[in-house]
Amino acid sequence: MIKIEIRLFADLNEFQPVNFENFSIAEETSVYQLLLDFGIDPNRAKIIFINGKKSNLNDLINNGDRVGVFPPVGGG
């Protein structure tokens, strides 16, 4: 197991774990798998950052990574 920080924004925030700053996941977990584990349809992830760099669903998450996921956001 590895530890990460996970932040889910806008309407994905309802899936945010209580221990988001020190969350345990299995090694070799992709962003895609992480979202599935949270019960989130990966198609709802519009913007993904790992350690402040734009990433994608296939990227693997490493120990100590900071992961941020944003859904499509509307506005006017």
C-alpha positions as CSV (number, residue, x, y, z in Angstrom):
1,M,0.0,0.0,0.0
2,I,1.1,3.6,-0.7
3,K,-0.2,6.9,0.7
4,I,-1.5,9.7,-1.5
5,E,-3.4,13.0,-1.1
6,I,-6.6,13.0,-3.1
7,R,-8.8,16.0,-3.8
8,L,-12.1,15.7,-5.6
9,F,-13.6,19.0,-6.8
10,A,-17.1,20.4,-7.5
11,D,-19.8,17.7,-7.6
12,L,-17.2,15.0,-7.2
13,N,-16.5,16.3,-3.7
14,E,-19.3,14.1,-2.4
15,F,-16.9,11.1,-2.9
16,Q,-14.1,12.8,-1.0
17,P,-12.8,10.4,1.7
18,V,-12.4,11.7,5.2
19,N,-8.7,10.9,5.3
20,F,-8.0,12.5,1.9
21,E,-4.6,13.9,3.0
22,N,-3.3,10.5,3.9
23,F,-5.2,8.0,1.8
24,S,-4.0,4.4,1.2
25,I,-4.2,2.8,-2.2
26,A,-2.6,-0.3,-3.8
27,E,0.7,0.1,-5.7
28,E,0.4,0.4,-9.5
29,T,-3.1,2.0,-9.2
30,S,-4.1,4.2,-12.2
31,V,-6.2,7.3,-11.9
32,Y,-8.9,5.3,-13.8
33,Q,-8.9,2.5,-11.2
34,L,-8.8,5.0,-8.3
35,L,-12.0,6.6,-9.7
36,L,-13.7,3.2,-10.1
37,D,-12.7,2.4,-6.5
38,F,-14.5,5.5,-5.3
39,G,-17.6,4.6,-7.4
40,I,-17.0,7.5,-9.8
41,D,-17.6,7.0,-13.5
42,P,-14.2,7.8,-15.1
43,N,-16.0,9.7,-17.8
44,R,-16.9,12.4,-15.2
45,A,-13.2,13.3,-14.8
46,K,-12.5,16.2,-17.1
47,I,-9.3,17.6,-15.7
48,I,-6.7,15.5,-13.7
49,F,-3.6,16.7,-12.0
50,I,-0.9,14.7,-10.3
51,N,1.6,16.8,-8.3
52,G,0.3,19.9,-10.1
53,K,0.9,18.5,-13.6
54,K,-1.9,17.8,-16.1
55,S,-2.4,14.0,-16.2
56,N,-4.8,11.4,-17.7
57,L,-6.8,8.4,-16.6
58,N,-4.0,5.9,-17.5
59,D,-1.3,7.5,-15.4
60,L,-0.1,5.5,-12.4
61,I,-0.2,7.1,-9.0
62,N,3.0,6.9,-6.9
63,N,3.6,7.1,-3.2
64,G,3.3,10.6,-1.9
65,D,1.5,11.9,-5.0
66,R,-1.1,14.7,-4.8
67,V,-4.0,13.9,-7.1
68,G,-6.7,16.4,-8.0
69,V,-9.8,15.5,-10.2
70,F,-12.2,18.0,-11.6
71,P,-15.5,17.2,-13.5
72,P,-16.7,19.3,-16.4
73,V,-17.8,22.6,-14.9
74,G,-20.4,24.8,-16.4
75,G,-20.8,28.5,-15.8
76,G,-22.0,31.6,-17.4
